[in-house]
Amino acid sequence: MRLRMTIVSAAAVTAFVVATPAMATTGTGSLFHDGAVVGTVVVPAHVAPGSGSDPFYKVTIGATGQLGIAGVAPGDGPYRGGDWQVWLVTFNGGVTPYLLTSDEAVAAAEAAGDVTVTRAPDADFRCPIT
């Protein structure tokens, strides 16, 4: 009886382990990089908080059509595969949000006093650019 229970339990665990990756979904999305829209593959992979290395800018309340902004992409600088280090970009009071399409645009908006840029290590994630 114990052998039968052990076999049934092992089979159930194996079925769960095999099925779990199949339940995770992969999707696609879009980001801005250097003024252009680039594609992404949204994978069910997480990174440890604070471990991202590629700069990613998330505009919290932006203009219509605002996408996330990749600071690097394949063939551009130290791209590490989309292991994103998240920075929140918030337009300051009295500033009407406008479209930001590159990390250079984010830096210029911050220098002009239009936005505040804050590191959000708990939001780090993995998502390669296609």
Beta strands, then each sheet from edge to edge (+ up, - down):
strand 1: 27-33
strand 2: 36-42
strand 3: 54-59
strand 4: 69-70
strand 5: 83-91
strand 6: 115-119
strand 7: 125-126
sheet 1: 1+ 2-
sheet 2: 4+ 3- 5- 6+
sheet 3: 4+ 3- 5- 7+
end
